[in-house]
Amino acid sequence: MPTQDEIYAKVSATLVEALNVDEDEIKPTATLQGDLGAESIDFLDIVFRLEREFGIKIPRGELFPEAIFQGDPEFVQDGKVTDKGLSELKARMPFADLSGFEKNPELTGIGDLFTVDMITRYIQGKLGN
């Protein structure tokens, strides 16, 4: 079983390769889109590389549940994620830290949930750490 530090190091190296960023840009709180410049196509590459690096299977939509809020008025109203939407997010992303997002659940802030640390926690969970 790799340690959290070993998992973080591998996640970091994977993101450096996938996003063509410098190693010093990778920090636990760095967001994939805002800080590291990831685009939607990059998420597929990241998933593929993580699967290969850690020898795991990542079901579509599990690490990056992008389609949760598309077109469901029970989950999003007036550009904000509803209480029901937050519950769904918590259920689908138990590895994400939603504490800051809950204070201001703007739909546009969803991308900020996807940090290097969040991916590390996700992989830890998949590996049973």
Buried (B, 14 or more C-beta within 10 A) or exposed (E): EBEEEEBBBBBBBBBBEBBEBEEEBBEBEBBBBEBBEBEEEBBEBBBEBBBEBBEEEBEEEBBBBBEBBEEEEEBBEEEBBBEEBBEBBEEBBEBBBBEEBEEEBEBEBBBBBBBBBBBBBBBBEBEEB
